[in-house]
Amino acid sequence: MRVTKYIRLKHIIISLVFLSTIFLMQIVQAVGDPGSFENPLVSKDYVDGKFNELYALISSLSQKIDSHISSPHESNGTGSTGEQSGETSSGGTNPGSAPDEASLGEITAQILLMNQKINELSNKLNELSDKLSEGTSSDLLVELSKINARVVSLENADSSFVSTLLTQNKRISDIQVTADKLKTDIDELKTALSDIDSKLDKIGTTEPTNTKFEILELKSGQHLVIGASAEMLLRGGSAVAVGSNAGLGGLVDLTSGTGKDVMGGENVPLNHLLMSPRDDGRGLVVTSDTAWVMVKGEYTIK
């Protein structure tokens, strides 16, 4: 019965230690390896060393229990026989039947030491877990929520910056379109001004057409017709005046001073300046072999 009891004890202790070790390993894997010179809270090497110590204790404990359970006295007899022969005439205990007090004390001490190591490691891991959750400014550990909040803040700032940049780009594009249109308008105005300047230069330097008298040599029977506001003066030979084909009068005699027109069919006086007020066929017809006439303005010879 006592052997069975210690076998069960062995299995329970090993199971508890194994489950505790697995649990602690999962915590260490979850929190990573934050140990460093700047933040010497705990390192993975430290945790691995503690686990190695635990494994050594577990192995030693298992060997101790196996050495007492698998003793030669037990293998030479049944459990009940061992228990019956366990007591001697002097009242002592047979060490082969079951663990003695010294062995039990040693096992108990190792179990306590193992629990102390587990508690020490648990405290270190709890401290690390607290640091991970606190995330103070005195170390390098920061809460994930704080990092996420900062990332969201940066994303919002980036989105706002991009929105502002797009707005500014649209304004710049609108300004560029307006500037291009203004440049086109300015170029058109420059072209128009250049044309005006060119025309003004021509007006200032070019003499008006027909501003001077032109001398014509006409033969007998030729018909000279002058336009509106044109002037003529018979210098030699003879000619008769031709009045308005609309019956509106003859040629205005600017030399006589009387204001009398030279009517159609009348002789044209020499050296008299005559003018046609309309473009209606007024002029003269040469009656001599040759005639010299001075003309200023538009005219036609028929």
C-alpha positions as CSV (number, residue, x, y, z in Angstrom):
1,M,0.0,0.0,0.0
2,R,2.8,2.5,0.9
3,V,4.6,1.7,-2.4
4,T,1.4,2.4,-4.3
5,K,1.0,5.6,-2.3
6,Y,4.5,6.8,-3.3
7,I,4.0,5.8,-6.9
8,R,0.9,8.0,-7.0
9,L,2.8,10.8,-5.2
10,K,5.5,10.6,-7.9
11,H,3.0,10.8,-10.7
12,I,1.2,13.7,-9.1
13,I,4.4,15.7,-8.5
14,I,5.7,15.1,-12.0
15,S,2.3,16.0,-13.5
16,L,2.1,19.2,-11.5
17,V,5.7,20.2,-12.3
18,F,5.2,19.4,-15.9
19,L,2.0,21.4,-16.2
20,S,3.5,24.3,-14.3
21,T,6.5,24.2,-16.6
22,I,4.4,24.2,-19.7
23,F,2.3,27.1,-18.4
24,L,5.4,29.1,-17.5
25,M,7.0,28.4,-20.9
26,Q,3.9,29.7,-22.7
27,I,4.1,32.9,-20.7
28,V,7.7,33.4,-21.6
29,Q,7.0,32.7,-25.2
30,A,4.2,35.2,-25.1
31,V,6.1,38.0,-23.6
32,G,9.3,37.5,-25.7
33,D,12.7,38.5,-24.7
34,P,12.7,42.1,-23.3
35,G,16.0,41.7,-21.3
36,S,18.7,44.2,-22.3
37,F,21.3,46.5,-20.7
38,E,18.9,49.5,-20.9
39,N,16.0,47.5,-19.3
40,P,17.5,44.5,-17.3
41,L,14.1,43.3,-16.1
42,V,14.6,39.6,-17.1
43,S,16.2,37.9,-20.0
44,K,15.5,34.7,-21.8
45,D,18.8,33.2,-20.7
46,Y,17.8,33.8,-17.1
47,V,14.4,32.0,-17.7
48,D,16.1,29.2,-19.6
49,G,18.5,28.7,-16.6
50,K,15.6,28.5,-14.2
51,F,13.9,25.9,-16.3
52,N,17.1,23.8,-16.5
53,E,17.3,23.9,-12.7
54,L,13.6,22.8,-12.6
55,Y,14.3,19.9,-15.0
56,A,17.3,18.8,-12.8
57,L,15.2,18.8,-9.7
58,I,12.4,16.9,-11.4
59,S,14.9,14.3,-12.7
60,S,16.6,14.0,-9.2
61,L,13.2,13.6,-7.5
62,S,12.1,11.0,-9.9
63,Q,15.3,9.0,-9.4
64,K,14.9,9.2,-5.6
65,I,11.4,7.9,-5.7
66,D,12.4,5.1,-8.2
67,S,15.4,4.1,-6.1
68,H,13.1,3.5,-3.1
69,I,10.3,1.9,-5.0
70,S,12.5,-0.5,-7.0
71,S,14.7,-1.7,-4.1
72,P,15.8,-5.4,-4.0
73,H,13.8,-6.1,-0.9
74,E,10.6,-5.3,-2.8
75,S,11.5,-7.4,-5.8
76,N,12.1,-10.5,-3.6
77,G,8.6,-10.5,-2.0
78,T,5.1,-9.2,-2.2
79,G,3.9,-6.0,-0.8
80,S,2.2,-7.6,2.1
81,T,5.2,-9.7,3.0
82,G,7.4,-6.7,2.9
83,E,5.0,-4.9,5.3
84,Q,4.9,-7.9,7.7
85,S,8.7,-8.2,7.8
86,G,9.2,-4.5,8.0
87,E,9.2,-4.5,11.8
88,T,12.1,-6.1,13.7
89,S,12.4,-7.4,17.2
90,S,14.2,-4.2,18.2
91,G,11.3,-2.0,16.8
92,G,13.4,-0.7,13.7
93,T,12.1,-0.3,10.2
94,N,13.3,-2.2,7.1
95,P,14.6,0.4,4.6
96,G,13.7,-1.8,1.7
97,S,10.0,-1.9,2.3
98,A,9.3,1.8,2.1
99,P,11.2,5.2,2.2
100,D,12.6,5.9,5.6
101,E,12.2,9.3,7.4
102,A,15.6,10.6,6.1
103,S,14.7,9.9,2.5
104,L,11.2,11.3,2.9
105,G,12.8,14.5,4.4
106,E,15.2,14.8,1.5
107,I,12.4,14.4,-1.0
108,T,10.3,16.9,0.9
109,A,13.2,19.4,0.9
110,Q,13.7,19.0,-2.8
111,I,10.0,19.5,-3.5
112,L,10.0,22.6,-1.4
113,L,13.1,23.9,-3.2
114,M,11.4,23.1,-6.5
115,N,8.3,25.0,-5.4
116,Q,10.6,27.9,-4.4
117,K,12.2,28.0,-7.8
118,I,8.8,27.9,-9.5
119,N,7.5,30.7,-7.3
120,E,10.6,32.8,-8.0
121,L,10.2,32.3,-11.7
122,S,6.5,33.0,-11.5
123,N,7.2,36.3,-9.6
124,K,9.7,37.3,-12.3
125,L,7.2,36.6,-15.0
126,N,4.4,38.4,-13.1
127,E,6.7,41.4,-12.8
128,L,7.4,41.3,-16.5
129,S,3.7,40.9,-17.2
130,D,3.0,44.0,-15.0
131,K,5.6,46.0,-16.8
132,L,4.2,45.0,-20.2
133,S,0.7,46.1,-19.1
134,E,1.9,49.3,-17.4
135,G,4.3,50.6,-20.1
136,T,5.8,53.4,-18.1
137,S,8.2,56.0,-19.5
138,S,11.1,54.7,-17.4
139,D,11.6,51.6,-19.5
140,L,11.3,50.4,-23.1
141,L,8.0,48.5,-22.7
142,V,4.9,50.1,-24.2
143,E,1.3,49.0,-24.3
144,L,0.1,47.8,-27.7
145,S,-3.0,50.0,-27.3
146,K,-0.8,53.0,-27.0
147,I,1.1,52.0,-30.1
148,N,-2.1,51.5,-31.9
149,A,-3.4,54.8,-30.8
150,R,-0.3,56.5,-32.0
151,V,-0.5,54.7,-35.3
152,V,-4.1,55.8,-35.7
153,S,-3.1,59.4,-34.8
154,L,-0.4,59.3,-37.5
155,E,-2.8,57.8,-40.0
156,N,-5.3,60.6,-39.3
157,A,-2.6,63.2,-39.6
158,D,-1.4,61.6,-42.8
159,S,-4.9,61.5,-44.2
160,S,-5.4,65.2,-43.3
161,F,-2.1,66.1,-44.9
162,V,-3.0,64.2,-48.1
163,S,-6.4,65.9,-48.2
164,T,-4.8,69.4,-47.8
165,L,-2.2,68.5,-50.4
166,L,-4.9,67.5,-52.9
167,T,-6.8,70.7,-52.2
168,Q,-3.7,72.8,-52.7
169,N,-2.8,70.9,-55.9
170,K,-6.3,71.6,-57.3
171,R,-6.0,75.3,-56.4
172,I,-2.6,75.4,-58.1
173,S,-4.1,73.7,-61.2
174,D,-6.9,76.3,-61.3
175,I,-4.4,79.1,-60.9
176,Q,-2.3,77.6,-63.7
177,V,-5.4,77.5,-66.0
178,T,-6.2,81.1,-65.2
179,A,-2.6,82.1,-65.8
180,D,-2.5,80.4,-69.1
181,K,-5.7,82.1,-70.2
182,L,-4.4,85.5,-69.1
183,K,-1.2,84.8,-71.0
184,T,-3.2,84.1,-74.1
185,D,-5.2,87.2,-73.7
186,I,-2.0,89.3,-73.2
187,D,-0.5,87.8,-76.3
188,E,-3.6,88.7,-78.3
189,L,-3.5,92.2,-76.9
190,K,0.2,92.5,-77.8
191,T,-0.5,91.4,-81.3
192,A,-3.4,93.9,-81.6
193,L,-1.2,96.7,-80.2
194,S,1.5,95.8,-82.6
195,D,-0.9,96.0,-85.5
196,I,-2.1,99.4,-84.3
197,D,1.4,100.7,-83.9
198,S,2.2,99.5,-87.4
199,K,-0.8,101.3,-88.8
200,L,0.1,104.4,-86.9
201,D,3.6,104.3,-88.2
202,K,2.3,104.0,-91.8
203,I,-0.1,106.9,-91.2
204,G,2.6,109.1,-89.8
205,T,5.2,108.3,-92.6
206,T,3.1,107.6,-95.7
207,E,1.7,110.5,-97.7
208,P,-2.0,110.3,-98.5
209,T,-2.7,109.1,-102.0
210,N,-3.7,111.8,-104.6
211,T,-2.6,114.7,-102.4
212,K,-0.6,116.1,-105.2
213,F,-1.7,117.3,-108.6
214,E,-0.9,114.9,-111.5
215,I,-0.4,116.3,-115.0
216,L,-2.2,114.6,-117.8
217,E,-1.7,114.9,-121.5
218,L,-5.1,114.3,-123.2
219,K,-6.0,114.1,-126.9
220,S,-9.0,115.4,-128.8
221,G,-12.2,113.7,-127.9
222,Q,-10.9,112.1,-124.6
223,H,-13.4,112.3,-121.7
224,L,-11.9,113.0,-118.2
225,V,-14.3,112.1,-115.3
226,I,-13.3,113.1,-111.8
227,G,-14.6,111.7,-108.5
228,A,-16.2,113.3,-105.4
229,S,-14.1,116.1,-104.0
230,A,-11.5,115.7,-106.9
231,E,-10.0,118.8,-108.5
232,M,-8.7,119.7,-112.0
233,L,-7.2,122.6,-113.7
234,L,-6.9,123.1,-117.5
235,R,-3.3,124.3,-118.3
236,G,-3.3,124.3,-122.1
237,G,-5.6,123.4,-125.0
238,S,-9.4,123.6,-125.0
239,A,-12.2,121.5,-123.5
240,V,-15.9,121.7,-122.6
241,A,-17.4,120.9,-119.2
242,V,-19.5,117.8,-118.5
243,G,-22.2,118.3,-115.9
244,S,-23.8,115.8,-113.4
245,N,-25.4,112.8,-115.2
246,A,-28.1,113.1,-112.5
247,G,-28.9,116.7,-113.4
248,L,-27.5,118.1,-110.2
249,G,-25.3,120.9,-111.6
250,G,-21.8,121.4,-113.1
251,L,-18.3,121.9,-111.9
252,V,-17.6,124.2,-109.0
253,D,-15.3,127.1,-110.0
254,L,-13.1,127.8,-107.1
255,T,-11.1,130.5,-108.9
256,S,-13.9,132.8,-110.1
257,G,-15.0,133.8,-106.7
258,T,-18.6,134.3,-107.9
259,G,-19.8,130.8,-106.8
260,K,-21.1,130.1,-110.2
261,D,-20.8,126.5,-111.6
262,V,-19.3,125.8,-115.0
263,M,-22.3,123.9,-116.5
264,G,-22.2,121.1,-118.9
265,G,-21.4,122.2,-122.5
266,E,-19.7,125.4,-121.5
267,N,-16.0,126.0,-122.3
268,V,-13.6,125.2,-119.4
269,P,-11.6,128.4,-118.6
270,L,-7.8,128.1,-118.4
271,N,-6.1,128.1,-115.1
272,H,-9.4,127.8,-113.2
273,L,-9.5,125.3,-110.3
274,L,-12.6,123.2,-110.8
275,M,-14.0,120.7,-108.3
276,S,-16.7,118.0,-108.4
277,P,-18.9,117.8,-105.3
278,R,-20.2,114.3,-106.2
279,D,-19.1,111.2,-107.9
280,D,-21.7,111.5,-110.6
281,G,-19.8,111.7,-113.9
282,R,-18.7,115.4,-113.9
283,G,-15.5,116.3,-115.8
284,L,-14.5,117.6,-119.3
285,V,-14.1,116.5,-122.9
286,V,-11.0,117.7,-124.9
287,T,-11.8,119.8,-128.1
288,S,-8.3,120.7,-129.2
289,D,-5.7,118.3,-130.6
290,T,-3.9,118.2,-127.3
291,A,-4.7,119.4,-123.8
292,W,-2.8,119.5,-120.6
293,V,-4.8,119.0,-117.4
294,M,-3.7,119.0,-113.7
295,V,-5.8,116.5,-111.6
296,K,-5.8,115.8,-107.8
297,G,-8.0,113.0,-106.5
298,E,-9.7,110.1,-108.2
299,Y,-10.3,110.3,-111.9
300,T,-11.1,108.1,-114.9
301,I,-10.2,108.7,-118.6
302,K,-12.6,107.4,-121.2
